[in-house]
Amino acid sequence: MSTLLPSDGEKILNFGNQCGLAQVAKLSNNLVLGINIIGVTEALKFGRKNGLPADEILKLLSVSTGDSWVVNNWDAVKKYRPEATLGNVYKDLTAVIRECSKKQLSLPFGGLALHLLIDSMDAMNRDFDM
């Protein structure tokens, strides 16, 4: 298996031998992704509603504390749809919240992201023809 992995990805991370840790890592990453998508979407909506073009907001974010993978890949991210990649992120957020319920762990931003993710992207695409 280790001989196949390097050809499949740029970086290989080992989370140990305990079953399920790689899944926890993936869900953790997609939790941040979902929250970040909403943050960038809301920044773009706020800026554009107040006269600042999306490309200028993205330029600012990319060189400031707002920088992220989502900002640097916005041209691809803005095309995410519920029936494809966005749906997969939503599925992972659902899994995160389900696991939190089992472990009595509160992740309020994760729960909020689960409820806002698809609506936020749909509204932005509808309102601003992105």
Secondary structure by P-SEA (a helix, b strand, c coil): caaaaaaaccbbbbcccccaaaaaaaaaaaaaaaaaaaaaaaaaaaaaaacccaaaaaaaaaacccccccccaaaaaaacccccaaaaaaaaaaaaaaaaaaaccccaaaaaaaacaaaaaaaaaaaccc
